[in-house]
Amino acid sequence: MAVRTPDPGPEPDDDFGFDGARPVDANPGWLSDIELEEARRRLPMLYVEAVPVITDGSGQVTSIGVLLRSTPLGEITRTIVSGRVRYGETIRDALFRHVENDLGPMAFPLLPASPAPFAVAEYFPIPGVSAFHDDRQHAVSLAFVVPVTGTCEPRQDALEVTWFSPEEAASDALAADLEGGRGTLIRQALAHLGLLR
């Protein structure tokens, strides 16, 4: 099974415009498929990942959100919110964009002004180098816990968001369903929140 860090297709603002006679990239932070493939062969790619959570009135985490996703090969896997950081984009803006892309515009994530990751995950194309694997590339991912307060309606290739209790999220069964070693990342998030027993 191919394990990949999800990459959304071009978004509506990723197309080309014109300024007179030559095309102008409306979003120079996005790479074409050919440029992306070439960059992946030469450079580590920077990603953000978010573990969405729901909290109660006292701020205690009650639920952990995991996406059910269909891969281009038709496989069904579980994962978390994930995506590349564009050139010139702040980490906060990339995190907000990917949460909205995967969970919908009504998720209402609570992002601090200056987010700090709970972990840095390094994905390698060769299994066993680290706990994380992506068969396409070497990727460095900044992982965040993101509380959401609205309604989550998955978009793009996410089929649904399943909410697990902290105990269920720490289970070996869920870890086995998560792609690329993200079960380890969920457990790191739970430990960061003081919920891993």
KAJOQUI-V99843 format. One record per pair of residues at least 6 apart in sequence whose C-alpha atoms are under 6 Angstrom apart, sorted by the first residue. I is the first residue (numbers start at 0). GAP is how many residues later the second one is. D is the distance in whole Angstrom. If there is no record, write none. Layout:
i=I gap=GAP d=D
i=I gap=GAP d=D
This chain:
i=2 gap=131 d=5
i=2 gap=132 d=6
i=2 gap=177 d=6
i=3 gap=130 d=5
i=6 gap=76 d=6
i=13 gap=13 d=5
i=15 gap=8 d=6
i=15 gap=9 d=5
i=15 gap=10 d=5
i=16 gap=6 d=6
i=16 gap=7 d=5
i=16 gap=9 d=6
i=17 gap=6 d=5
i=28 gap=57 d=5
i=28 gap=58 d=4
i=39 gap=97 d=6
i=43 gap=94 d=5
i=43 gap=95 d=5
i=44 gap=94 d=5
i=45 gap=38 d=6
i=45 gap=39 d=6
i=45 gap=93 d=6
i=45 gap=94 d=5
i=45 gap=95 d=6
i=46 gap=36 d=5
i=46 gap=37 d=4
i=46 gap=38 d=5
i=46 gap=94 d=4
i=47 gap=34 d=6
i=47 gap=35 d=6
i=47 gap=93 d=5
i=47 gap=94 d=5
i=47 gap=95 d=6
i=48 gap=32 d=5
i=48 gap=33 d=4
i=48 gap=94 d=5
i=49 gap=31 d=5
i=49 gap=93 d=6
i=49 gap=94 d=5
i=49 gap=95 d=6
i=50 gap=94 d=5
i=50 gap=95 d=6
i=51 gap=13 d=5
i=51 gap=94 d=5
i=51 gap=95 d=6
i=52 gap=10 d=6
i=52 gap=11 d=5
i=52 gap=12 d=6
i=52 gap=94 d=5
i=53 gap=7 d=6
i=53 gap=8 d=6
i=53 gap=9 d=5
i=53 gap=93 d=6
i=53 gap=94 d=6
i=54 gap=6 d=4
i=54 gap=7 d=5
i=62 gap=100 d=6
i=62 gap=101 d=5
i=62 gap=102 d=5
i=63 gap=99 d=5
i=63 gap=100 d=5
i=64 gap=97 d=6
i=64 gap=98 d=5
i=65 gap=13 d=6
i=65 gap=14 d=5
i=65 gap=95 d=6
i=65 gap=96 d=5
i=66 gap=11 d=5
i=66 gap=12 d=5
i=66 gap=13 d=6
i=66 gap=93 d=6
i=66 gap=94 d=5
i=67 gap=9 d=6
i=67 gap=10 d=5
i=67 gap=90 d=6
i=67 gap=91 d=5
i=67 gap=92 d=5
i=68 gap=7 d=6
i=68 gap=8 d=5
i=68 gap=9 d=6
i=68 gap=88 d=6
i=68 gap=89 d=4
i=68 gap=90 d=5
i=69 gap=6 d=5
i=69 gap=87 d=6
i=77 gap=99 d=6
i=77 gap=100 d=5
i=78 gap=99 d=5
i=78 gap=100 d=6
i=84 gap=9 d=6
i=101 gap=52 d=5
i=101 gap=53 d=5
i=102 gap=49 d=5
i=102 gap=50 d=5
i=102 gap=51 d=4
i=103 gap=48 d=6
i=103 gap=49 d=5
i=103 gap=50 d=6
i=105 gap=44 d=6
i=105 gap=45 d=5
i=106 gap=41 d=6
i=106 gap=43 d=4
i=106 gap=44 d=5
i=106 gap=45 d=5
i=107 gap=40 d=6
i=107 gap=41 d=5
i=107 gap=42 d=5
i=108 gap=38 d=6
i=108 gap=39 d=4
i=109 gap=37 d=6
i=116 gap=25 d=6
i=116 gap=26 d=5
i=116 gap=27 d=5
i=117 gap=25 d=6
i=117 gap=26 d=6
i=118 gap=24 d=5
i=119 gap=21 d=6
i=119 gap=22 d=5
i=120 gap=19 d=6
i=120 gap=20 d=5
i=121 gap=17 d=6
i=121 gap=18 d=5
i=122 gap=9 d=5
i=122 gap=10 d=5
i=122 gap=11 d=6
i=122 gap=15 d=5
i=122 gap=16 d=5
i=123 gap=9 d=5
i=123 gap=10 d=6
i=123 gap=14 d=5
i=124 gap=8 d=6
i=124 gap=9 d=5
i=124 gap=10 d=4
i=124 gap=11 d=6
i=124 gap=12 d=5
i=124 gap=13 d=6
i=126 gap=6 d=6
i=130 gap=50 d=6
i=131 gap=48 d=5
i=131 gap=49 d=5
i=132 gap=47 d=5
i=153 gap=6 d=6
i=169 gap=17 d=6
i=174 gap=8 d=4
i=189 gap=6 d=5
